[in-house]
Amino acid sequence: MMYYELNNGVKMPMLGMGVSQIGSDERAVGQDFEFGVSIVLDAIEAGYRAFDTAEFYGNEDMVGEGIRRSGIAREEVFVTTKVHNAAQMTDDGAIAAFEKSLEKLGLDYIDLYLMHWPYPERYTITWKAMEKIYKSGRAKAIGVANFKIHHLQELAKVWEVPPAVNQYEHHPYLTQVKIREYCQGNRILVTAYSPLGRGKLNLFDEPIIKKIAAKYDKTAAQVILRWNMDLGVSAIPKTISKGRMMENINIFDFKLEADEIATIGSLNSDERVIRDPDEISSY
């Protein structure tokens, strides 16, 4: 596994495992807690050392239990979770949500704590609470998710600690170049969620991607994830298939050429699978 160094010196794996809608998540139809734990164990066996969960996913307990059962040392695993909008009403609410997440995970600290969405008129209050958590040492880094440039600019008016990460939807059909360049220019690591389009966008059938994949004897998914890495973007693909886990992580033995990176980026059509952050009012 390769790592990025965040703006506070913390090292974060370039590739992680997203766990939305896995296990005890209320949307995980036909699954249960033990199923979710088995997914975490499979991922660790496949080589993953980063897991991305959230209060909203309802499966923080599953992630923590999977890590414990694996026997892997805590310091070898990078755990990200997020404060949900319902906790962003007050400073106390955000801190209470963090305590609840720590309890569910069964951990003494969280590696990265994110604000899940830029809830209108609340996110600056939430950020100040997150700074308190960071200064306590119980979150090794803090960041945001689904923030656009104007959200970051507003947050910059109050922050003492700048975000280490901005996690948002990023794939060849939604490249969001201006946001990425803004973040990278301000030493904020971009993390791509839904990097493969959640199987809804037919990215794997895109002729350009298939042609590049054939050149490197890789799959379309591997090329897309490598494209993220070559842009300096970390990624958290989600899968419940151990075979896909192993496929997705097998991307560190090749790099794309500059023209290939640009060609994949030219596929952008501003197509989303998740809502636009400017439309957020409740979630």
C-alpha positions in Angstrom: 0.0 0.0 0.0 1.2 3.5 -0.8 0.4 6.6 1.3 -0.3 10.3 1.0 1.0 12.7 3.7 -1.7 15.0 4.8 -1.1 18.7 5.5 -0.5 18.0 9.2 2.0 15.2 8.6 -0.4 12.3 9.1 0.0 9.5 6.6 -3.2 8.1 4.9 -3.4 5.1 2.5 -4.0 6.1 -1.1 -6.7 3.5 -1.4 -9.3 2.6 1.2 -12.5 0.6 1.5 -15.9 2.4 1.5 -18.6 0.6 3.6 -21.7 2.6 2.8 -24.7 0.2 2.6 -22.8 -2.7 4.1 -23.7 -4.8 7.1 -25.9 -3.1 9.7 -26.6 -0.1 7.5 -30.4 0.1 7.4 -30.2 0.2 3.6 -28.2 -3.0 3.5 -31.1 -5.3 2.5 -30.5 -9.0 3.2 -27.3 -8.3 5.2 -26.6 -8.3 8.9 -23.9 -7.4 11.4 -21.9 -10.6 11.0 -22.0 -10.2 7.2 -20.6 -6.7 7.5 -17.8 -7.9 9.9 -16.8 -10.6 7.3 -16.5 -7.9 4.6 -14.0 -5.9 6.8 -12.1 -9.1 7.5 -12.0 -10.0 3.8 -10.7 -6.5 3.0 -8.0 -6.6 5.6 -6.9 -10.0 4.2 -6.8 -8.5 0.7 -4.5 -5.8 1.9 -6.7 -2.8 2.8 -5.6 -0.7 5.6 -8.2 2.1 5.5 -11.9 2.0 6.1 -14.4 4.8 5.5 -17.6 4.7 7.5 -20.0 7.4 8.9 -22.5 7.9 11.7 -25.2 8.0 8.9 -24.2 4.5 7.6 -25.2 2.9 10.9 -22.3 0.4 10.7 -19.4 1.9 12.7 -19.8 -1.0 15.2 -19.2 -3.4 12.3 -16.0 -1.7 11.2 -14.6 -1.6 14.8 -15.5 -5.3 15.4 -13.9 -6.4 12.1 -10.7 -4.6 12.9 -10.6 -6.2 16.4 -11.2 -9.7 15.1 -8.5 -9.3 12.4 -5.9 -9.1 15.1 -4.1 -6.3 13.2 -2.5 -3.6 15.2 -4.6 -0.5 15.6 -1.9 1.8 14.4 -1.8 -0.1 11.1 -5.4 0.7 10.2 -6.7 4.1 9.1 -10.3 4.7 10.2 -12.4 7.5 8.8 -15.9 8.4 10.1 -18.2 11.4 9.7 -20.5 13.6 11.7 -24.0 13.6 10.3 -26.1 16.7 9.6 -28.5 16.0 12.6 -25.5 16.6 14.9 -24.5 19.9 13.4 -27.0 22.0 15.2 -24.6 23.1 18.0 -21.0 22.8 19.2 -22.2 20.3 21.8 -24.1 18.2 19.3 -21.1 17.7 17.1 -18.9 16.7 20.1 -21.5 14.3 21.4 -21.7 12.7 17.9 -18.0 12.2 17.9 -18.2 10.5 21.3 -20.9 8.2 20.1 -18.9 7.3 17.0 -15.8 6.5 19.2 -18.0 4.3 21.4 -19.6 2.4 18.5 -16.2 1.9 16.8 -14.7 0.8 20.1 -11.6 2.9 19.5 -9.6 5.3 21.5 -9.1 7.7 18.6 -10.2 8.2 15.0 -7.6 8.8 12.3 -9.8 11.1 10.2 -13.0 12.8 11.2 -15.1 14.4 8.5 -18.1 16.7 8.3 -20.4 14.7 6.0 -22.2 17.6 4.2 -22.0 21.4 4.3 -25.3 21.8 6.0 -26.4 25.4 5.4 -25.7 27.9 8.2 -24.2 25.2 10.4 -21.0 24.0 9.0 -18.8 26.7 10.4 -20.1 26.0 13.9 -19.5 22.3 13.4 -16.0 23.0 12.2 -15.1 24.8 15.4 -16.3 21.8 17.4 -14.2 19.5 15.2 -11.1 21.7 15.9 -11.6 21.1 19.6 -11.7 17.3 19.0 -8.6 17.5 16.9 -6.7 19.5 19.5 -7.7 16.9 22.1 -5.7 14.3 20.0 -8.7 12.0 19.7 -8.9 12.7 15.9 -5.6 12.6 14.2 -6.9 14.7 11.3 -10.1 16.5 10.4 -11.7 17.3 7.1 -14.8 17.8 5.1 -16.9 15.9 2.6 -19.0 17.2 -0.3 -17.6 20.8 0.0 -17.5 23.0 -3.1 -15.1 25.9 -3.4 -17.5 28.4 -2.0 -18.1 26.2 1.1 -14.3 26.0 1.6 -13.9 29.7 1.2 -16.6 30.4 3.8 -15.0 27.9 6.2 -11.6 29.5 5.7 -13.0 32.6 7.4 -13.2 30.8 10.7 -10.8 27.9 10.7 -7.6 27.7 12.8 -7.0 24.2 11.5 -7.5 23.8 7.7 -9.2 20.7 6.5 -6.8 17.9 5.7 -9.2 16.2 3.3 -12.2 17.0 1.1 -14.1 13.8 0.1 -16.6 14.1 -2.7 -17.9 12.2 -5.7 -15.2 12.0 -8.4 -15.0 9.7 -11.4 -14.4 10.2 -15.2 -18.0 11.5 -15.8 -17.7 13.9 -12.9 -14.2 15.3 -12.7 -14.8 18.6 -10.9 -11.4 19.9 -12.0 -11.8 23.4 -10.4 -12.6 21.9 -7.0 -9.7 19.5 -7.2 -7.2 22.2 -8.3 -8.4 24.5 -5.5 -8.0 21.7 -2.9 -4.6 20.7 -4.1 -3.5 24.3 -4.3 -4.4 24.6 -0.6 -2.9 21.3 0.5 -6.2 19.6 1.0 -6.2 16.0 -0.2 -9.1 15.0 -2.4 -10.7 11.6 -1.7 -13.0 10.2 -4.4 -16.1 8.4 -3.3 -18.2 6.5 -5.8 -14.9 6.5 -7.9 -16.4 3.7 -10.2 -19.8 5.4 -10.5 -21.5 2.8 -8.2 -22.2 0.6 -11.2 -24.8 3.1 -12.4 -22.9 4.9 -15.1 -21.6 2.1 -17.3 -18.0 3.4 -17.0 -16.7 -0.1 -17.5 -18.1 -0.1 -21.0 -16.6 3.2 -22.0 -14.5 2.5 -25.1 -11.6 4.9 -24.2 -11.2 3.2 -20.8 -11.5 -0.3 -22.2 -8.7 0.5 -24.8 -6.4 1.8 -22.1 -7.2 -1.2 -19.9 -6.3 -3.6 -22.7 -2.9 -1.8 -23.2 -1.9 -2.4 -19.6 -3.6 -5.8 -19.2 -5.8 -4.3 -16.5 -9.6 -4.0 -16.0 -11.6 -0.9 -16.5 -12.0 -0.5 -12.8 -8.3 -0.7 -12.2 -7.6 2.0 -14.9 -10.2 4.3 -13.3 -8.7 3.9 -9.8 -5.2 4.4 -11.2 -6.4 7.5 -12.9 -7.4 8.9 -9.5 -4.0 8.0 -8.0 -2.2 9.7 -10.9 -4.3 12.8 -10.3 -3.1 12.8 -6.7 -6.6 11.8 -5.6 -7.2 9.0 -3.0 -10.2 6.7 -3.5 -12.5 4.5 -1.5 -14.3 2.1 -3.8 -16.9 -0.1 -2.2 -17.5 -3.8 -2.9 -18.7 -6.9 -1.0 -16.8 -9.2 -3.4 -13.4 -10.4 -2.2 -12.4 -10.9 -5.8 -13.3 -7.2 -6.6 -11.4 -6.1 -3.5 -8.3 -7.8 -4.7 -8.8 -6.4 -8.2 -9.3 -2.9 -7.0 -6.2 -2.9 -4.8 -4.0 -4.3 -7.6 -3.2 -0.9 -9.1 0.2 0.0 -7.8 2.3 -1.8 -10.5 1.5 0.6 -13.3 1.0 4.3 -14.1 -1.0 6.1 -16.9 0.7 8.4 -19.4 -0.2 12.1 -19.2 -2.2 11.9 -22.4 -4.2 8.9 -21.1 -5.0 10.8 -17.9 -6.2 13.8 -20.0 -8.2 11.6 -22.3 -10.0 9.9 -19.4 -10.7 13.4 -17.9 -12.2 14.5 -21.2 -15.1 12.1 -20.6 -16.5 14.5 -18.1 -20.3 15.1 -18.5 -21.0 16.5 -15.0 -23.1 13.3 -14.3 -23.8 12.6 -10.6 -25.0 9.5 -8.8 -25.2 11.4 -5.5 -27.0 14.7 -5.0 -25.4 18.1 -5.6 -24.1 19.5 -2.3 -25.7 22.9 -3.1 -29.1 21.1 -2.8 -28.5 19.8 0.7 -31.0 20.7 3.3 -31.4 17.4 5.1 -29.7 14.1 4.7 
